[in-house]
């Protein structure tokens, strides 16, 4: 039944695209649209071709995904000269969109090659291109009309995914009241740090699988998956990029690159003031908040949505969190709890999940 519904929506998307292209005078589709890799949401992506162009078609079922934020944020970022896809047509009621096609070349393989060969010079150049786009993003209009706030309620709601889906769900770890209080106290420290930072336009998922190398003159980085943008902490997107859950760099390089970005942000007026030690501390604490959330999301993608492909990224995500917690005085109890109660359960839990995934059709 589900498969039949998906096929029907794909056919409806193709029919809609034919109508939109005719209205826009962009020509006719050649053949059927073809599925391309999706993401961690319920959205599906298809590629279509005309005689002169390649197009990206999006199916975002309106009962599961709201396309209006994407449309709004896309225009804000275009107005700020950020290299995001041009929106050619959209019907939020149907959940269909037609976009400029950025191709298939993610930033991730280029960074992975640089990491594998320890080519830090190439990595630095790639990250500088990402910094250039991020500076534009952080200067984009976020207040009129206002973006959603990355407020305490949202920060805490995200972190509680860790308790529900990672601890209780994946690890089968039931927390007694004292441990619940310890975890909530750590969440409070991280929430307070985030709210005390300068607030800017935040992409909210700015990492190597949402950034693309474009086949264009110059050094353009294409930015996608920005529909969850908020007004929030200035270090959030930077730590998402440099402490990426899909690639790990030596600590010294990460800190060097973070400060290089901070200097550029201050020169451009994005950062009102720069105190390097404070900036790095806020950067690290912001990363801990994000990695707590991501541990919950990766677990939920498997347990609720049947998507086990992110399980392999849990060890690195947890390692980031343990490192920061172990270094911050206010998080020492939380760090000990992570090391003694949580980390020992992870290998067996991941092995069991991966075995179950193989049994039900394999990792994907």
Secondary structure, 3 states (H helix, E strand, C coil): CHHHHHHHHHHHHHHHHHHHHHHHCCCCCCCCCEEECCCCCCCEEEEEECCCCEEEEEECCCCCCCCHHHHHHHHHHHHCCCCECCEEEEECCCCEEEEECCCCCEHHHHHHHHHHCCCHHHHHHHHHHHHHHHHHHHCCCCECCECCECCHHHHHHHHHHHHHHHHHHHCCCCCCHHHHHHHHHHHHHHHHHHHHCCEEEECCCCCCCCEEECCCCCCCEEECCCCCCEEEECCHHHHHHHCCCCCCCCHHHHHHHHHHHHHHHHHCCCCCCCCHHHHHHHHHHHHHHHHHHHHHHHHHHHHCCCCHHHHHHHHHHHHHHHHHHHHCHHHHHHHHHHHHHHHHHHHHHHHHHHHHHHHCCCCC
